[in-house]
Amino acid sequence: MARTTPPPEDDFDEHIIDTNIAVEMRSSFLEYGYSVIYSRALPDARDGLKPVHRRLLYTMDDMGLRHDRGHVKSARPVGEVMGRLHPHGDSAIYDALVRLAQPWSMRLPLADGHGNFGSQDDPPAAMRYTEIRMDEAAEAMTASIDEDTVDFKANYDGRETEPVVLPSAIPNLLVNGSTGIAVGMATNIAPHNLIEVVQALRHLLTHPGANLDDLMRFIPGPDLPTGGKIVGLDGIREAYATGNGPFRMRATARIENVTARRKGITITELPYNVGPEKVIEAIKKLVQAKKLTGISDVKNLTDRHKGLHLVIEIKNGFVPEAILEQLYKATPLESSFGINAVALVDGQPRTLGLKELLEVFLQHRVDVVRRRSTFRRGKAADRLHLLEGLLLALVDIDEVIAVIRSSENRPEAKGRLSTVFDLTEPQAEYILLLTLGRLTRTDRVEIEKEIEELRRTIERLDEILADDAVLRRVVGDELTEVAEKFGTPRRTVLLESAGQTVTSAASVEVADDPCWALLSATGLLARTSDDSDMGPVGGRVKHDTIVSAVRTTARGEIGLITSAGTVRRLQVLDLPALPPTAQSANLQGGVPLGEIIDLAGHRALALMPLTDDGPGVALGTRHGVVKRVKPDHLGRDEWDIITLDDGDQVVGAAVLATGDEQLAFVTSDAQLLRFGADAVRPQGRAGSGVAGVKVTTGSRVVAFGAVTHVDTASVVTVAGSAEALPGTQTGAVKVTALHVYPAKGRATGGVRCHRLLKGDDGLILAWVGDGVPMACATSGSPVDLPPMDERRDGSGVGAAQPIASVAGTPGPHVVVQD
């Protein structure tokens, strides 16, 4: 055995370096801090991902774990990431992977999990028990990564490379948010609605000088994965302006009868990052400590079919509203979220406002599309170069064969081909690879077609690369495609205030004064504090539009007409009273419809009085049926108002004031029919109505309404693609006076009201009614309508943003669009 001779003592002294401990600690801590900030805790402002999430998505894309392929064990991508790119523990990597698949953590999940991925209270199963694959949205994050769209860097051992950032066709940082704690700083960004963010990005593309108010028309506030409510919007505006600001989140609760004689509080949505077990535990502690009285039991009835469902039973003699207010104050049913928008920009942590976040992402997408276009142009040019040489060879293929056969070897053949036919070396090499099967006349025609297509592709790519406006238009179009494909309606309700607050367990006495009950386009219910004129309420509002208004009293009852053809009884006292200053500003003090009544997936159309006065209600259905009905007084909370055929549903309802109104239908194939309400004979509740408008095969009714004064009534039509998600397509909008459309007989087809252009399948939304029409987006933010068009069959103009609802000045006439 060989023996190692120890080095002399002098050699040890050569490896000892005297260093000041303060300098060493400062240097080492700075390196550690930078490593945590850059490599672990903070997301990149461009793709909104931390390194571990970016490496997971890149690895799953590299492994081919697409959304249309089978799931694999979660341990496989975790092991690949740990071994190739991320030198950290497998538990940390798995925790990051799990979060990508949790719908209560991500507004737009990027992974599709199979198995036990936990809950808001419970951890997931081990990675050997769960399976994973990419979600379709994740594929949009990595799309075109192999087309030189982003830079790559060496991994931790220098043997492989990884992307510095993903191409990210989705504005992930705002849509999914982020949270992380670094050294000396932290980040906490709330999730937002994809459709709203894309609308703001498109506006910023065309209006780079847009201010915060302009952008907040599209993004009024966060949209949390768990829904709920956000109470108070001042903190949101502060956060959007400075990058820092708090807001309060509230659970979605409604008070209902849990037994025949006992009321309870039903919780269907919780604040972000709050689980039901945490709420139950907090309530039990308060009850045991006698700090909260009036609660008899708390039941967790949550399941995969109904979703979250907590029932808090209230003892007899206690006011549920007062207990709910105490629960908001003392339990996680109300919690705060502090936005601290810190992200990496050019490798440096920065606190970003809303506009800066949007601008960084837009610049990234512009760079990605430019680099992708350059790459594709190079590929197309190379292919065109080879095909042009091949086409030259096919013209005189006999001589080509003779040259090749008379050559001694391959290099000589390549050189002679280049000389004889004036070809480049790549073209000559490509011809040498030619097979006999490609010498047919058909193949030559196909080559010529491919050459023409390549030239058109190069011309189109050159236009993108040469004109910045065209490049930005491509970016905007791709963002629209993303919104149409992955966008979903808003889940979180934004409230400027909490509405009426009950502060004691004593009964709140409210005088039975006249008032108005209101229903907004985003599903908020409220009542006015007095019987003032409804004109100001129907004007341009700060947020949302009022689609239905009924005169009633504070302690009275009203009915809610649904798309299922039913009437649901509502107590006006259950609706929060708007302060006088808010009645002419907005409906943000209202309560979400879901907190008062469960519609079981149907739509709320209009409010109606439950009295015998007046000529009743007019209804219009999807299949073109019209009905006049004077509902009977029934001693129950729900009853049918029309008998519907299979597949039919009510699309509009109007409370008639005189019976002399004009009823109007608008169909998806752009036909408008109006006729007098006196042409429809009133029927009882069980009646199925009569023919209203003739609907052609493949068409449907998109709007129904009633107007009192034809000379001042308006028609709003929006044309677009029938496959688009509601609220995602801008479409072509037209506003026309109703009197330009002549009245026709009932059960006829009407007249054309909108000229459909190429790419438009039909009308996606319409409205007919009295007063000045107003439009709003899915978030409730107002949308400007074009000026009045005198042409009854004009094609309209493009809207500034997608329209979700249109309404006019509220009054006795209520019109709702499909």
C-alpha positions in Angstrom: 0.0 0.0 0.0 1.3 3.4 -0.9 1.9 5.8 1.9 1.2 9.5 1.6 3.8 11.7 2.9 2.3 14.7 4.8 3.4 18.0 3.4 5.8 20.1 5.4 4.4 22.6 7.9 5.4 25.5 5.7 2.8 24.4 3.0 0.0 24.8 5.5 0.9 28.4 6.1 0.6 29.2 2.4 -3.2 28.3 2.4 -4.1 30.5 5.4 -5.5 33.9 4.6 -6.1 36.5 7.3 -9.5 38.2 6.7 -11.3 40.8 8.8 -14.4 39.0 10.3 -16.6 42.1 9.7 -15.6 42.3 6.0 -16.1 38.5 5.6 -19.6 38.5 7.2 -20.7 41.5 5.2 -19.5 40.0 1.9 -21.0 36.5 2.7 -24.3 37.9 3.8 -24.6 40.1 0.7 -24.0 37.1 -1.5 -26.5 35.0 0.5 -29.1 37.8 0.4 -28.7 38.3 -3.4 -28.9 34.5 -4.0 -32.2 34.3 -2.0 -33.6 37.4 -3.7 -32.6 36.4 -7.3 -32.7 32.6 -7.2 -35.5 31.7 -4.7 -37.9 34.2 -3.2 -38.9 36.9 -5.7 -40.7 36.4 -9.1 -39.5 37.9 -12.3 -41.8 40.7 -13.4 -41.9 39.4 -17.0 -43.3 35.8 -16.5 -44.3 36.2 -12.8 -42.5 33.0 -11.8 -39.9 32.2 -9.2 -37.0 30.0 -10.4 -38.5 26.8 -9.0 -41.8 27.3 -10.8 -40.1 28.3 -14.0 -37.9 25.2 -13.8 -40.9 23.0 -13.2 -42.8 24.3 -16.2 -39.8 24.1 -18.4 -39.0 20.6 -17.3 -42.5 19.3 -17.8 -42.6 20.9 -21.2 -39.3 19.2 -22.0 -40.6 15.9 -20.8 -43.7 16.3 -23.0 -46.2 16.3 -20.1 -48.9 18.1 -22.2 -52.5 18.6 -21.1 -53.7 16.1 -23.7 -51.4 13.3 -22.5 -51.6 11.0 -19.5 -50.6 12.0 -16.0 -47.3 10.8 -14.5 -46.2 10.4 -11.0 -45.4 13.8 -9.4 -42.0 12.4 -8.3 -40.9 12.3 -11.9 -40.8 16.0 -12.7 -39.7 16.8 -9.1 -36.7 14.4 -9.6 -35.9 15.8 -13.0 -35.9 19.4 -11.7 -33.9 18.6 -8.6 -31.3 16.6 -10.6 -30.9 18.9 -13.5 -31.7 22.5 -12.5 -32.7 23.1 -8.9 -30.1 22.2 -6.3 -32.6 22.2 -3.4 -34.7 19.6 -1.5 -37.4 17.6 -3.2 -40.0 18.7 -0.6 -39.6 22.4 -1.5 -39.9 21.5 -5.2 -43.0 19.4 -4.6 -44.6 22.1 -2.5 -44.1 24.5 -5.4 -45.6 22.0 -7.9 -48.6 21.4 -5.7 -49.4 25.1 -5.6 -49.4 25.3 -9.4 -52.3 22.7 -9.4 -54.4 24.1 -6.6 -57.4 26.1 -7.9 -57.8 27.9 -4.5 -54.2 29.1 -4.7 -54.0 30.0 -8.4 -56.5 32.1 -10.3 -55.4 30.3 -13.4 -53.9 26.9 -12.5 -50.8 25.9 -14.5 -50.7 22.3 -13.6 -53.4 19.6 -13.7 -53.2 17.3 -10.7 -54.7 13.9 -10.2 -55.0 12.6 -6.7 -55.0 14.2 -3.2 -53.5 17.7 -3.7 -54.8 18.9 -0.3 -57.3 21.5 0.6 -57.2 25.0 2.2 -56.6 23.3 5.5 -55.0 20.0 4.8 -51.6 19.2 3.1 -51.4 17.1 -0.1 -50.4 13.5 -0.2 -46.8 12.5 -0.8 -45.5 12.9 -4.4 -45.4 9.1 -4.8 -49.2 9.0 -4.5 -50.1 11.9 -6.8 -49.9 12.4 -10.5 -49.4 15.6 -12.6 -49.2 17.1 -16.0 -49.2 20.5 -17.5 -52.4 22.5 -17.8 -53.2 24.0 -21.2 -52.5 27.5 -19.7 -49.0 26.3 -18.8 -48.4 25.4 -22.5 -49.1 29.0 -23.3 -46.4 30.0 -20.9 -43.8 27.9 -22.6 -45.0 28.2 -26.2 -42.3 29.1 -28.8 -39.5 28.7 -26.2 -37.6 26.7 -28.9 -37.7 29.6 -31.3 -35.0 31.8 -29.7 -37.6 33.9 -27.9 -35.7 34.0 -24.6 -32.2 33.7 -23.4 -30.8 30.6 -21.8 -28.1 30.3 -19.0 -26.0 27.5 -17.6 -27.5 25.4 -14.8 -25.9 25.1 -11.4 -23.2 22.6 -12.6 -22.7 24.0 -16.1 -23.7 20.8 -17.8 -27.1 22.0 -19.1 -28.9 25.2 -19.9 -32.2 26.6 -18.6 -34.3 29.6 -19.7 -33.7 32.9 -17.9 -37.4 33.7 -18.3 -40.3 32.0 -20.1 -42.0 33.5 -23.2 -45.2 33.7 -21.1 -48.1 34.5 -23.3 -50.2 35.0 -20.1 -49.6 38.0 -17.8 -49.0 35.5 -15.0 -47.7 37.9 -12.3 -51.0 39.8 -12.1 -53.3 36.9 -12.9 -51.9 34.5 -10.4 -50.1 36.8 -8.0 -47.1 35.8 -5.9 -45.9 35.8 -2.4 -42.4 35.3 -1.0 -40.1 36.4 1.8 -36.5 37.3 0.8 -33.7 38.9 2.8 -34.7 42.3 3.9 -37.7 42.4 1.6 -40.9 40.5 0.7 -43.5 40.4 -2.0 -47.2 39.9 -1.9 -49.2 40.4 -5.1 -52.9 39.6 -5.3 -54.4 37.5 -8.2 -56.5 39.3 -10.9 -59.0 38.5 -13.6 -57.3 37.5 -16.9 -59.9 39.1 -19.1 -59.6 42.4 -17.2 -55.8 42.4 -17.3 -55.8 41.7 -21.0 -58.2 44.5 -21.6 -55.9 46.9 -19.7 -52.9 45.6 -21.7 -54.6 46.1 -25.0 -55.5 49.7 -24.0 -52.0 50.4 -22.9 -50.7 49.1 -26.2 -52.7 51.7 -28.1 -52.5 54.4 -25.4 -49.0 54.3 -23.9 -49.8 57.6 -22.0 -52.8 56.1 -20.2 -53.0 57.1 -16.5 -54.0 55.0 -13.5 -57.7 56.0 -13.8 -57.8 54.8 -17.4 -56.3 51.4 -16.4 -58.6 51.0 -13.4 -61.6 51.2 -15.7 -60.4 47.8 -16.9 -58.9 46.4 -13.7 -61.1 47.8 -10.8 -59.5 45.4 -8.3 -58.1 41.9 -7.6 -60.1 38.8 -8.5 -59.3 36.2 -5.9 -59.5 32.4 -6.7 -61.8 31.8 -3.8 -64.2 34.6 -4.7 -65.6 36.4 -1.7 -65.8 40.2 -1.4 -63.4 43.0 -1.2 -64.7 45.8 1.0 -63.2 49.3 0.5 -61.3 50.2 -2.6 -59.1 53.1 -1.4 -56.3 50.7 -0.5 -56.5 49.1 -3.9 -56.0 52.4 -5.7 -53.1 53.2 -3.4 -51.5 49.8 -4.2 -52.0 50.3 -7.9 -50.4 53.8 -7.7 -47.4 53.0 -5.4 -47.1 49.2 -5.3 -48.1 49.1 -1.6 -51.6 49.2 -0.1 -54.0 47.0 2.0 -57.6 45.9 1.3 -60.1 43.9 3.3 -61.5 40.6 2.2 -64.9 39.2 3.4 -66.5 35.8 3.1 -69.7 35.5 1.0 -72.5 34.8 3.5 -76.2 34.8 3.3 -78.9 34.4 6.0 -81.5 31.7 5.4 -83.7 29.3 7.2 -81.8 26.2 8.3 -84.8 24.7 9.9 -88.5 25.6 10.0 -88.0 27.8 13.0 -84.4 28.6 13.1 -82.2 30.9 10.9 -78.6 30.4 10.1 -75.6 32.0 8.3 -74.5 30.1 5.2 -70.9 30.7 4.1 -70.2 29.8 0.4 -66.9 31.7 -0.2 -64.0 32.5 2.1 -61.3 35.1 2.0 -58.1 34.2 0.0 -55.8 31.8 1.9 -58.4 31.1 4.6 -59.7 27.6 5.1 -63.0 26.4 6.7 -61.3 24.6 9.6 -59.5 27.8 10.6 -62.9 29.6 10.7 -64.6 26.8 12.7 -61.8 26.8 15.2 -61.9 30.5 15.7 -65.7 30.4 16.2 -65.5 27.6 18.8 -62.9 29.4 20.8 -65.0 32.6 20.9 -68.1 30.6 22.0 -66.2 28.7 24.7 -64.7 32.0 26.0 -68.3 33.4 26.0 -67.1 36.3 23.8 -69.7 35.3 21.2 -73.2 34.3 22.0 -76.2 33.3 19.9 -74.5 30.5 18.0 -75.8 27.0 18.6 -73.8 25.0 16.1 -71.3 25.2 13.2 -71.5 22.5 10.5 -69.0 22.0 7.6 -71.1 20.6 4.7 -68.4 21.1 2.1 -68.2 18.5 -0.6 -67.0 18.2 -4.2 -70.5 18.8 -5.6 -71.7 21.8 -3.7 -68.2 23.2 -3.0 -67.6 25.2 0.2 -70.7 25.2 2.5 -70.4 26.3 6.1 -73.6 26.6 8.1 -73.7 28.6 11.4 -76.9 28.0 13.2 -78.3 30.9 15.2 -80.2 30.5 18.5 -83.8 31.8 18.6 -84.1 35.4 19.8 -80.8 36.6 18.2 -80.5 38.7 15.1 -78.4 36.9 12.5 -77.2 40.2 10.9 -75.7 41.3 14.3 -73.9 38.0 14.8 -72.5 38.1 11.3 -71.0 41.5 11.9 -69.4 40.2 15.1 -68.0 37.2 13.1 -66.5 39.6 10.6 -64.7 41.5 13.3 -63.5 38.5 15.4 -62.9 35.7 13.0 -61.0 35.1 9.7 -64.3 35.6 7.8 -62.9 39.0 7.3 -59.1 39.4 6.8 -56.8 41.9 5.3 -54.4 41.5 2.4 -51.5 43.9 2.1 -50.3 44.3 -1.5 -46.5 44.7 -1.7 -45.7 44.4 -5.4 -42.0 43.7 -5.4 -40.6 41.8 -8.4 -37.3 41.5 -10.3 -36.8 43.9 -13.2 -33.5 43.4 -15.1 -32.3 41.3 -12.1 -33.0 44.0 -9.6 -35.9 44.0 -7.0 -38.3 46.9 -7.6 -41.6 48.0 -6.1 -44.0 48.4 -9.1 -47.4 50.0 -9.5 -50.1 48.7 -11.8 -48.9 50.6 -14.9 -45.3 49.5 -14.4 -46.3 45.9 -14.0 -48.3 46.1 -17.2 -45.5 47.9 -19.1 -42.8 45.4 -18.1 -45.0 42.5 -19.3 -45.8 44.2 -22.5 -42.2 45.0 -23.3 -41.4 41.4 -22.7 -44.1 40.2 -25.1 -42.9 42.7 -27.7 -39.4 41.3 -27.4 -40.6 37.7 -27.5 -42.7 38.3 -30.7 -39.9 40.2 -32.4 -37.4 37.4 -31.6 -39.8 34.8 -32.7 -40.6 36.6 -35.9 -36.8 36.9 -36.6 -36.3 33.2 -36.0 -39.2 32.1 -38.1 -38.1 34.5 -40.9 -34.6 32.9 -40.8 -36.1 29.4 -41.0 -38.4 30.4 -43.8 -35.6 32.0 -45.8 -33.3 29.0 -45.4 -36.1 26.7 -46.5 -36.9 29.0 -49.5 -33.2 29.0 -50.5 -33.1 25.2 -50.6 -36.3 24.9 -52.5 -35.3 27.4 -55.1 -32.1 25.4 -55.7 -34.1 22.2 -55.9 -36.5 23.8 -58.4 -33.6 24.7 -60.6 -32.4 21.1 -60.5 -35.8 19.7 -61.4 -35.9 21.9 -64.5 -32.9 19.9 -66.0 -33.0 16.8 -63.9 -31.3 14.6 -66.5 -28.2 16.8 -66.6 -28.2 16.8 -62.7 -28.2 13.0 -62.7 -25.4 12.9 -65.4 -23.2 15.3 -63.4 -23.7 13.2 -60.2 -23.0 9.9 -62.0 -19.9 11.2 -63.7 -18.4 12.4 -60.4 -15.8 10.3 -58.6 -17.1 11.0 -55.1 -19.7 13.1 -53.2 -17.5 16.2 -52.6 -16.7 16.3 -56.3 -20.4 16.0 -57.2 -21.2 18.8 -54.8 -18.6 21.1 -56.3 -19.6 20.3 -59.9 -23.3 20.9 -59.2 -22.4 24.3 -57.6 -20.4 25.2 -60.7 -22.7 24.0 -63.4 -26.0 25.2 -62.0 -24.7 28.2 -60.0 -25.8 26.7 -56.7 -24.7 27.4 -53.2 -23.1 24.7 -51.1 -26.3 24.1 -49.0 -28.4 23.9 -52.2 -26.0 21.4 -53.8 -26.0 19.3 -50.6 -29.8 19.3 -50.5 -30.0 18.1 -54.1 -27.6 15.3 -53.4 -30.1 14.1 -50.7 -32.9 14.1 -53.4 -34.7 10.8 -53.7 -36.1 9.4 -56.9 -39.6 9.7 -55.5 -39.4 13.5 -55.7 -38.8 13.6 -59.4 -42.6 13.5 -60.3 -44.5 16.4 -61.9 -46.8 16.6 -58.9 -43.9 17.1 -56.5 -42.7 20.0 -58.6 -46.1 21.7 -58.4 -46.1 21.2 -54.6 -42.6 22.8 -54.4 -43.8 25.8 -56.3 -46.8 26.2 -54.0 -44.5 25.9 -51.0 -42.2 28.5 -52.4 -45.1 31.0 -52.8 -46.3 30.3 -49.3 -42.8 30.8 -47.9 -42.5 34.1 -49.8 -45.8 35.3 -48.3 -44.7 34.2 -44.9 -41.4 36.1 -45.2 -43.3 39.2 -46.5 -45.6 39.0 -43.5 -42.8 38.6 -41.0 -40.8 41.4 -42.6 -43.8 43.7 -42.1 -43.9 42.7 -38.4 -40.2 43.4 -38.0 -40.2 46.6 -39.9 -43.3 48.3 -38.4 -43.5 48.7 -34.6 -47.3 49.3 -34.9 -47.8 46.0 -36.6 -45.7 44.2 -34.1 -47.7 45.7 -31.2 -50.9 44.7 -33.0 -49.7 41.1 -33.2 -49.0 41.2 -29.4 -52.5 42.6 -28.8 -54.2 40.0 -31.0 -52.3 37.2 -29.2 -53.4 38.6 -25.8 -57.0 38.6 -27.0 -56.7 34.9 -28.0 -55.4 34.1 -24.6 -58.3 35.9 -22.9 -60.9 34.1 -25.1 -59.3 30.7 -24.4 -58.5 30.9 -20.7 -60.6 33.8 -19.4 -63.4 33.3 -16.9 -65.9 35.6 -15.3 -65.0 37.7 -12.2 -65.5 35.8 -9.0 -64.7 38.5 -6.4 -67.3 41.2 -5.8 -65.9 44.7 -5.2 -67.7 46.9 -2.6 -66.8 50.4 -1.7 -68.4 49.9 1.7 -69.9 47.1 3.8 -73.4 48.5 3.5 -75.7 48.7 6.5 -74.0 47.5 9.7 -75.9 45.9 12.5 -74.0 46.6 15.7 -76.2 45.1 18.4 -78.3 42.1 18.9 -81.4 44.3 19.3 -84.0 44.4 16.6 -83.4 47.1 14.0 -86.6 48.9 13.4 -86.9 50.3 9.9 -89.8 52.5 8.9 -91.9 51.2 6.0 -91.1 54.2 3.8 -91.3 54.2 0.0 -88.1 53.3 -1.8 -86.7 51.7 -4.9 -85.3 48.1 -5.1 -82.3 47.9 -7.5 -80.6 45.1 -9.4 -77.2 45.8 -11.1 -75.6 44.2 -14.1 -73.0 42.5 -11.9 -75.7 41.0 -9.6 -75.7 43.5 -6.7 -79.0 44.2 -4.9 -79.8 47.3 -2.9 -82.5 49.7 -2.0 -82.6 53.5 -1.9 -83.1 55.3 1.3 -86.0 57.3 0.0 -88.5 57.5 -2.9 -86.4 60.1 -4.8 -86.5 60.4 -8.6 -84.7 57.5 -10.3 -83.3 59.7 -13.0 -79.9 60.5 -11.4 -79.5 56.8 -10.5 -79.8 55.9 -14.1 -77.2 58.3 -15.4 -73.5 57.6 -15.9 -72.5 55.6 -12.8 -69.0 55.3 -11.4 -69.3 51.5 -11.4 -71.9 49.1 -12.8 -75.3 49.7 -14.5 -78.7 49.3 -13.0 -80.7 46.8 -15.1 -83.8 46.7 -13.0 -85.6 49.0 -10.6 -89.0 48.5 -8.8 -90.9 51.0 -6.6 -91.7 49.4 -3.2 -91.5 50.0 0.5 -88.7 49.2 3.0 -90.7 46.5 4.7 -92.4 45.2 1.6 -91.8 42.2 -0.7 -90.7 42.0 -4.3 -90.2 39.2 -6.8 -87.1 38.2 -8.7 -87.8 36.8 -12.2 -85.2 34.1 -13.3 -84.2 32.6 -16.6 -85.9 29.4 -15.5 -89.3 31.1 -15.7 -89.7 31.3 -11.9 -90.4 34.1 -9.4 -88.4 34.1 -6.2 -89.8 36.1 -3.2 -87.4 38.7 -1.7 -87.8 40.8 1.5 -86.8 44.4 0.7 -85.6 44.8 4.3 -82.8 42.2 3.5 -81.4 44.6 0.9 -78.8 47.2 2.2 -79.9 50.8 2.0 -77.8 53.1 -0.1 -76.8 56.4 1.5 -78.3 59.4 -0.4 -74.9 60.4 -1.7 -74.3 56.9 -3.2 -77.6 56.7 -5.0 -76.4 58.9 -7.8 -72.8 57.6 -7.8 -72.8 53.8 -7.8 -74.3 50.6 -6.5 -71.1 49.5 -4.6 -72.9 49.4 -1.3 -75.2 46.6 -2.6 -75.1 43.0 -1.6 -74.3 40.2 -4.0 -77.4 38.3 -5.2 -75.8 35.0 -4.1 -75.8 36.0 -0.5 -79.5 36.4 -0.4 -80.8 33.7 -2.7 -79.5 30.6 -4.4 -80.4 30.6 -8.1 -79.0 27.1 -8.8 -77.2 28.2 -11.9 -80.0 30.3 -13.4 -79.7 34.0 -14.2 -81.5 36.8 -12.5 -83.4 38.8 -15.1 -85.5 41.5 -13.4 -87.3 42.6 -10.2 -91.1 42.9 -10.1 -93.7 44.1 -7.6 -95.9 41.5 -5.9 -99.2 43.5 -6.1 -102.4 43.2 -8.1 -102.0 46.7 -9.5 -101.0 47.2 -13.1 -101.3 45.2 -16.3 -98.7 42.6 -15.2 -95.4 41.4 -16.7 -94.3 40.6 -20.2 -91.8 37.8 -20.8 -89.8 36.8 -23.9 -88.0 33.5 -24.3 -85.0 32.2 -26.2 -87.3 30.4 -28.7 -89.3 33.5 -29.5 -92.3 33.0 -27.2 -94.0 36.0 -25.6 -96.3 35.9 -22.6 -98.3 38.5 -20.5 -99.0 37.3 -17.0 -100.4 38.7 -13.8 -98.9 36.5 -11.2 -101.1 35.1 -8.5 -100.3 35.6 -4.8 -98.9 32.4 -3.5 -97.9 31.5 0.0 -94.5 30.2 -0.8 -91.1 31.5 -1.7 -90.9 30.3 -5.3 -93.4 29.6 -8.1 -93.5 29.3 -11.9 -94.5 32.2 -14.0 -94.4 30.5 -17.4 -94.3 26.9 -18.7 -91.2 26.5 -20.9 -90.5 23.9 -23.6 -87.5 21.7 -23.4 -84.3 23.8 -24.0 -86.1 27.1 -23.8 -85.5 29.8 -21.2 -86.6 33.3 -20.4 -84.2 36.0 -21.8 -86.0 39.1 -20.8 -88.8 40.5 -18.6 -90.6 43.8 -18.5 -93.0 45.2 -15.9 -95.8 46.9 -17.8 -97.1 50.2 -16.6 -100.1 50.8 -18.9 -100.5 47.8 -21.2 -100.0 50.0 -24.2 -96.2 49.5 -24.4 -94.4 48.3 -27.5 -92.8 44.8 -27.0 -89.5 44.2 -29.0 -87.5 41.0 -29.8 -84.0 40.9 -31.2 -82.6 37.7 -32.6 -79.1 36.4 -33.1 -79.4 36.7 -36.9 -79.9 40.4 -36.5 -83.7 40.6 -36.9 -85.7 43.1 -34.8 -89.5 42.8 -34.3 -91.7 45.2 -32.4 -95.5 45.1 -31.8 -98.0 46.4 -29.3 -98.4 44.7 -26.0 -102.2 44.7 -26.6 -101.6 42.0 -29.3 -100.7 39.5 -26.5 -103.6 38.1 -24.5 -102.9 37.8 -20.7 -102.5 34.2 -19.5 -102.4 32.5 -16.1 -99.2 31.3 -14.4 -99.4 27.8 -16.1 -99.7 29.3 -19.6 -96.9 28.7 -22.0 -97.3 32.0 -24.0 -97.8 32.6 -27.7 -95.6 33.1 -30.7 -93.8 36.4 -30.5 -91.1 36.4 -33.1 -90.3 33.9 -35.9 -86.9 32.4 -35.1 -85.0 30.8 -38.0 -83.1 27.5 -37.7 -79.9 28.0 -35.8 -80.9 31.4 -34.4 -82.1 32.4 -31.0 -83.5 35.5 -29.2 -80.8 37.5 -27.6 -83.0 40.4 -26.2 -86.5 41.2 -25.2 -87.9 44.4 -23.8 -90.8 46.9 -23.6 -90.7 50.6 -24.3 -93.2 53.4 -23.5 -92.1 56.1 -26.0 -90.9 54.7 -29.3 -89.7 58.2 -30.4 -87.1 58.3 -27.6 -86.3 54.6 -27.2 -83.0 53.2 -28.4 -81.6 49.9 -29.7 -78.0 48.7 -29.0 -76.7 45.7 -30.9 -73.3 44.0 -30.6 -72.1 41.6 -33.4 -69.3 39.1 -33.0 -68.3 35.4 -32.9 -70.8 33.1 -31.3 -67.9 31.0 -30.0 -66.4 33.8 -27.9 -66.7 33.7 -24.1 -69.2 36.3 -22.9 -67.4 39.5 -21.9 -64.2 38.7 -23.8 -65.0 40.0 -27.3 -65.2 43.6 -28.2 -67.4 43.1 -31.2 -69.0 45.7 -33.5 -71.4 48.0 -31.6 -74.3 50.1 -33.0 -76.7 52.4 -31.3 -79.9 53.2 -33.3 -83.2 54.9 -32.6 -86.1 52.5 -32.3 -88.5 54.5 -34.4 -86.5 53.7 -37.6 -87.7 50.1 -37.3 -91.3 49.8 -38.4 -93.8 47.8 -36.3 -94.8 44.4 -37.7 -97.3 41.8 -36.7 -96.7 39.3 -33.9 -95.2 35.9 -35.0 -93.4 37.5 -38.0 -89.6 37.8 -38.6 -89.2 41.5 -38.2 -86.6 43.6 -40.0 -82.8 43.6 -40.1 -81.2 45.7 -37.4 -77.4 45.1 -37.9 -75.3 44.3 -40.9 -73.0 41.4 -40.1 -69.4 41.7 -41.4 -66.9 38.9 -42.3 -66.0 37.0 -39.2 -69.3 37.8 -37.3 -71.6 34.8 -36.7 -74.4 37.0 -35.4 -75.4 39.2 -32.5 -73.9 38.3 -29.2 -75.7 40.9 -27.2 -78.6 43.4 -27.7 -80.8 45.8 -25.8 -84.0 47.7 -26.5 -85.4 50.2 -24.0 -86.3 53.6 -22.9 -83.8 56.2 -21.8 -80.1 56.8 -22.6 -78.3 53.4 -23.1 -75.3 52.7 -20.9 -72.9 49.8 -21.1 -70.5 48.1 -18.7 -67.9 45.4 -18.7 -67.9 42.2 -16.7 -66.1 44.0 -13.9 -68.9 46.7 -13.8 -66.7 49.4 -15.2 -68.5 51.7 -17.7 -67.9 51.2 -21.5 -68.4 54.1 -23.8 -71.0 53.5 -26.6 -70.7 55.0 -30.1 -72.9 57.9 -31.3 -76.3 57.2 -32.6 -76.4 55.6 -36.1 -79.2 56.7 -38.3 -78.9 53.5 -40.5 -81.1 50.7 -39.2 -78.9 48.0 -40.9 -75.5 49.6 -40.3 -72.5 47.4 -39.4 -71.5 49.3 -36.2 -68.0 50.2 -34.9 -65.5 48.4 -32.6 -66.0 48.8 -28.9 -63.3 50.1 -26.6 -63.6 46.9 -24.5 -66.0 43.9 -24.3 -69.5 44.7 -23.2 -71.2 42.5 -20.7 -74.5 44.4 -20.1 -76.5 47.4 -21.4 -79.2 49.2 -19.4 -81.1 52.5 -19.7 -82.7 54.9 -17.2 -84.4 52.7 -14.6 -88.1 53.1 -14.1 -91.2 50.8 -14.4 -89.8 49.3 -17.6 -87.1 46.7 -17.1 -85.1 45.2 -20.0 -82.5 42.5 -19.6 -80.3 41.0 -22.4 -79.2 37.4 -22.9 
